Each structure stands twice: as structure tokens, then as C-alpha cells.
Amino acid sequence: MKTISVNLDVMIRPESGAAEMPRRIAGEMQMRNNIDAQDFSSNWKKKSKVFFRQKVAENRAFPGALPALAERGLIFFRFFCFLPYDFSGMTLSYQLRLIFSSLAGAALKTRKHHLLPAVMTIAGSDSGGGAGIQADLRTFAWFRVFGTCVPTALTAQNPHRVTGIEAVRPHFIELQIRTVMEEIPVTAVKTGMLFSRPVILAAARALAGFPGEIVVDPVMISTSGKKLLLDSAADALRKHILPLATWITPNLPEAEALAGKTITTLDDCKRIAASFAERWNCSVIIKGGHADDRNGADDLVFHNGEFRLFHSKRVPAGKNADHGTGCTFSAALTALLARKTPWEQAVLRAKAFVAASLAESAMLSDSGLCAMFPPEIPLAEYEKTISCGKA
């Protein structure tokens, strides 16, 4: 802060126009401050225009860039309000300071009411990281929802094999679900590997009366052929978990196991999907990735009495990169439903996300081992490769 000393003798002497000195000094200070304010304002406007253009461009490629921009803007405004700068005597600048402070307060209040959707995965832990809750949480984060998790079993596995499974005690699974939901407003739940009848009953008790979306991925067998649902648990899954579902996402082998029938044609698939919807009062997606068609992958959807067929070409992927595709699809669908995405767009984007994660799979070892990984390029590029029509 500048200090100005003025000779009082000069101020009170009437000769030589000395009485005008204080006014001249004040006028020069005000002019200098106004010039500084104009320079600051001009530079800030130029920089902010460039900054906003960059962020708008980023938002087209990456959903969520503008919320991040709002957060940075809030920090900027709050910082601006407490700049170590002398505003005394700068009437205009002081008014600007008050305006920015008011905007920051309003933005802070608005931000408090803009809640990030919270979702939950109830599934097994994949120690190899390619599937299970690890894949679910990775997917949740990409779609900008807050992921909570309830491990139902610990597995010792890698992309090639599962060597051991340790189930979590049922009462502790129920405790995890209830404890999380006491404080975090979970809006959508995804279930995956439930493994045993006691685990299923515990999850069903905790989820009874849940008002949001429940996406059930009826995980039964791992990619390597290991049973992830005991034979004694299949009936409990049908009676206690599937009736709670709003969506179920079996692949072809799982749909055959649930129905007790073989699927060989699209008509077979449609009949089974319709029977699931009627029996459990839910929407059904039967994933076609396990079909013999090597050129394409067709997913059949039955929703509100209508069939849709989502078709995409098979994506060339690295060695073992297809491990975890089912978990990733259902997790993406859960995240999108939590964000209130219309169902048709949600299914299309979930399918595109799987295709993109396969296409951009990460190389993990010199032997060529790969794992699907969230994409870096815009998802819209992959959405263009998927067609949707009535089946």
C-alpha cells in the first residue's frame, strides 16, 4: 500500500494555487487507479475468452469438462474477492469486487444443490483387476458418477484362470449395504457375482424396498470356465434377486441357464426375453457377444413391451482383452440410468463404451496380455458404429 506524505504548510498557503494541490493529487491517484483497473479488466477478458473456448471444445470431447470449469471459476471468484490489493479509493473496482463476491456466493449455493449421482456395485472382487468391482468402479468414474462397492467374494484370479474364491459372510454384506445407504443417497445399484444362497438372501434383504434402478447382471461362469454362482444358489437368484430388478443383463449362456432352454435363433431369444420380463416385471437385455457370429454382436432389448436390436461389428482386441465385458456393460448402463439418460441412449452408450474399451485395451505384459480400459477419444465416434432397430 503506497503512503503519500504532504506538506501541511503547502496545503494551507493560499499563494501560487497551492490550495488546489490536494485535489490534483487525488485526481492523479484516481486516474492512475482507473488505468490499472482498465488494464486488469482488458487482460482478464482476453484470457477468459480463450479459456472458455478451450473448455467448451473439451466438453464436446469429454462430458464433464464444463462442470470442472464451473468449479475452477468458483475458485477464481473466491480468490478474486480476497486479492491483496488496495481497493480503497477505487469506487468502480470496489463495486466489481462486491459483484464478484455475490456471484461466488450464489455459485457456491448452486453447487451445493448439484449432487453427483451415487451408485453401488454388489459384486465379487477380481484380484486381476479386469472384471468385478474393479471394472465397475473404473466405469463409474468414467461416466462421472460416485461409485460405492460391496464385495461379496474375494477371488484369486488372473485373465487366464480363477484359483480360489472366498465368500464374504452374509451378515457383513447386509451391513455394508445398509451402512453405505444410511449416509449416501444411492440412486442405482448393480449386482454381479453373488456366489451363494446366503449371500443372495442377505443382499435381497438389504435391497428390499430400494426405490431406484437395480441392474442385475446374473454372473454365473467366468470367462475361463470357473463357476461364480453355486448350483444351489441359482434358484435363490430367481426367487429373491431377479424380482427386485428393473433391468437384467444376461449373456446368451446365462439366459439359457435361467430359462432352462437352448437359444439357437433370434425368435428363441425374443421368447425368452419376453418370458423374463413377464416373470420378473423388468426390462431385459440379452447380450449377444457369445454368439457364433464373428462379424457382429447383437444385443436384444425388451422394454415396455417392445423389442430393439442393437447391432455392432466385432472390435479387434488384444489377447484376453474381452475379460470383464459383461461387468463393464452393466456398470455403464447403471451409471447412465443414474444420470437419468433415456433408456435407448443408455443402452447404446453402454455398448459403445464396451467397444471403445476393447479397441483401446491396455497392454499389460511383454507376452501380449491386454485388458480392456476406458477410452480416451470421444465415445461419439464409437456410437456411430452401432445401429438400433426394431427386432
N, C-alpha and C positions, 0 to 999 in steps of 0.2 A: 504494500500500500504506500503510495507516494505521500510525503509530508511537504507542505509548502509553507515557508516562513515569510511573513510580510511585515515590513517596517511600519509600525503604527504611526510614526511621525509623518510618513509619506501619505498614509491614509487620511490624516486629519488636516494636512496643509491644503488650503484651497488653491494656491497658485499652481500654474503650469498644468492645470487639468488633472492634478493628482487624485482628486476625489473620484475620478472615473476608473481608477486602477482596479479596485476590487471587481467591478462589473466586467472589465476587459479580461481579467484573469479567469473569472467564472465562465465567460463566454468561450475563451480558448479551451478551457478544460472540457466544456460541454461538446464543442466541435470535435476535439480530439477523441472523446469517448464515442461520439456518434460515428466517426470514421471507422474506429475499431469495431464497433458493432456491425456496421455495414460490411466490412471485410469478412468478419466472422460469419455473418449470415450468408454472404455470397459463396464463400468456400464450402460452408456446410450444405447449401442447396446443391452445389455441383456434385459433391461427394455422395450425398444421399440419393441423387438421381441415378448415378452409376450403380450404387449399392442395390437399390430397389430393382433395377433392370436385371442385374445378375441373379438376384434371388427369385424373381418371377420366372426367369429362364430355368433356374434349377428346379423350381416347383413343378414345371411341366415334366421334367425327367424323374424327379424324386418326390412323391407325395410326402408332405410333412415339412418341406423346406420353409413354407410361409409361416407355420406355427413357430418354427425355430427363429425366423426373422422377427416375429412379434415379441418373442422372449428377449432377443437382443435389443430390440427397440425399447422395451421396457427398462432394461438395464441402462441403456443410453440416457433415457429421460430422467431416471432416478439420479444418475451420475451428474447430469447437467444441472439438476436442481441444487446440487451441493458443490458446484465448481468453486475452487478457492480463488474467486475473482471479486474485485470490488465493484458492486453494482450500485453503491450509493452515488446519487447524482445522475445515474443513467435511467431516466424515467422509462423510456421505451424498453430498454433491456430488462429492467426490473419487472415490467409488465409481462414480457416474454417469459421470464423466469417463473412467474406465478402461473401463466398459462400452461407451460410445460409440466409444472408440478401437478396441476389439476388433471392434465391428461394422464400423467403417470399413475395418479391415484385411481382414476377411472379404469385404466388398463389393468391395474392390479386387481380391482374388484371384479372386472370381467373375467380375468384369468382364473380367479378362484372358482367361478361357476362353469368353466370349461374343463370338465373332468375327462381324464384319459380313461377309455374303456378298460375294465379289468376282466380278464378271463382266467379260466382254470383248466389245467390238464390233469386228469387222474389216470395214470398210466405207469408202465414199467420204466425203469432206468436202463438205458443202453450204455454200458461202460465203454463201448467203442465209439459212442457219440453220433452214430449215423441215423438212429431212429429213436423211438420212445420219447420221454420227456425232454431229452436234449434237442431233438429235432423240433419238437413242439415249441419250446421256448425261443429257439432261433427264429422260427417262423413268426411267432407272435411279435417279436421285436421288430422284424422287417415290416410288418403291417401296422406298426405303431399302436399296439395295444399292450397293456401291462399284464405280463404273464405270471400267474401263481401256479404252483405244482404240488401234487400229492402223489408221491411214489408209492406204487402198490407192490412192487417187487424189485429186487436188485438182481441184475443179470451179469454173468461173466461172459462177455462175447466180443467178437470182432466181426467184420463183414463176412467172414467165411464160416463161422460156427458159433454156437452157444454151448458153453461148457458147464454152466451151472445157473440155478435160479434159487433165490432166497426170497420167499414171500414176506411182506411186512404184516405184522399182527393186525387182524381186522379192527380191533378197537382203536388202534392207533391211526388207522386210515380214516375212520369216522371222526376221530379227534382232530386230525389235520384239516379236514373239510370244514368242520364246524368252527374251528378256531380262526381260520382264514376269513370265513364269511361273516364272522362277528364284527370285523372292522373294515374289511374291503368289500365294496359293493360289486361283487362279481356279476356280470351280465350274461355270460355264456360259459358253458362247461363242455369240455371234450373228454370222452373216456376212450382209453386204448386197451392195453393189456390189463386184464383184471384177474387172470390166472386161476383163481379157485372160488368155490362156492361161498366160503366165509367172507372173502374179500368182496364179492359181488353183493352179498346181503348187507355188509357194512356200508358200502357206497350207496346202495339203494335207500337205506335208512336216512343217511345224511342228505341225500338229494330230494327226498320226498317233499313235494310242495314247492320246489325251486321254480321261480316264475319266468326265468329266462330261457334262452336256447340251450338245448342239450344235444350235442352231436355225438352219436355213438359209433365208434369205429370198432366193430366186433373182431378184434385181433385174436386169431386162433393158432396160426402157424407162422414161424419165422421164415424169412427168405431161404435160410439154409435148411429148413425142414423140421426144426425143433418145435414141439408143442408148447404154445404160450397160453393155452387155455385147457385145463384138465377136462377129461371126458365127463367127469361128474359135475362140472360147472356149466356145461352148455345149456342144460335145462333151466338152471337158475338165471342165466343170462336172458333167456327167452321170457321168463316169468317176471323178473324183477327189474331189470335194467332197460330192456327194449321198450316196455310200456311207458317209460319216462321220457323217451327220446322225442325230439322234434324232427331230427334228421338222423338217418342211419346210412353208413357208407361202406358196405361190404364189397370186397372184390369178388370175382367170379367163384373161386373155391369156397369162400366164406358164405356167399349167398346159397350155394348148393348145400353146404353143411346145415345152414339154418332152415332151409326148406326141405331137406331130405330128398331132393330131386336133382337130376342132372340137367345142366343148361347146354344146349347144342345150337340153338337158333335164337334170333332176336325175339321171336314170339315167345319162346320159353322164358327168356329174360323178362319180358313185359308181364307175363302172367305171374311170375314170382314177385316182381316188384309191386304189382297191384295187390297181391295177397299180403305182403308185408305191411303195406300202407293201411290196408283194411284191418289187419290183425292188431297192429300196434298204434294206429292212428298217428302216423308220422309221414314225413316225406322220405323218399328213398333214392339213393344214388348207388347204382351197381357199376363199379369201376371195371373197365374192360382191358386193363393193362396186361392181364394174364391170358388173354385170348391168343389163339394161334396166328392171327393176322399180324404179319411182321411189318406191314406197311403203315398201319394206323392203329390208334387206340380210341375206342368208342365208349363213352360213359353214358349210361341210360339213367335219366332222371324221371321220377314220377312225383308230381307235386300238384296238389289241389285237383286231382282227377285227370291231369294231362301229362302226356309223355313228351320229353325232349331228348334229343340225341346230340351229344357234344362230341364232335369228331376232330381229331388232330393226327398229324403224321407222327410216327415214332421219331424220337430225338436220338441221334447218335451220342452215346455217352461213354465215359471211361469205364474201366474194369470195376465192377461191383458198385458203380455209382447209383444203381437202382435200389440199393438198400435204404429203406425208410420212405419210399414214395407214398405209401398209404398213410403213414403218420403225418407226413408233410401236407398232403392234400386235405385231410380232415382238420388239421390245425389251421391251415389257411382259411378254410370255409368257416371255422369257428370265429376267427379273428374278424373276417369280413361281415359276418352276421352280427357280431358285437358292435361293429361300426355302422349298423343299420343299412348295409348295402343291399339293394334289391336282389332277391334270390338268384335270378338268372345271371346277373352280372357277377354275383358272388361265386357261383359255380364256375363260370368262365374264367374269372381271375385266379381262382384256386388251381384250376387245371393249367393255366398259363404259368403260374408260379412253379408248379412241379416241372413243367417242360423247361423253363428257364434255369431252374436249379440243376437239372440234369445237363443241359447244354453248357453250363458254366461250372461244372463239377470241379472240385479241387483235387489236385494230385497230392497224395499223401506219402508215397514212398517211391523209391527207385524201381521197384518191381512193377510199377504201373497202377498200384492200388489208388482208386479215386473215391470220392464221396460227394454226393450232391451238396450244393452250397448256394445260399441266397444270391440272386443275380445282382450285377452292378448296372447293367444297362436297363433302360425303361421297360417295364412289363408290357407296355402297349405294343411293343414290337412282337412279342410272343402271342398276345391276344389276337393279332391279325391272322395267325396261322390256325386258329380254332374256329370251326363253323358250328352253328347251332340251328337245329330244325326240328320239326315235329316228327315223332317216330311212328 
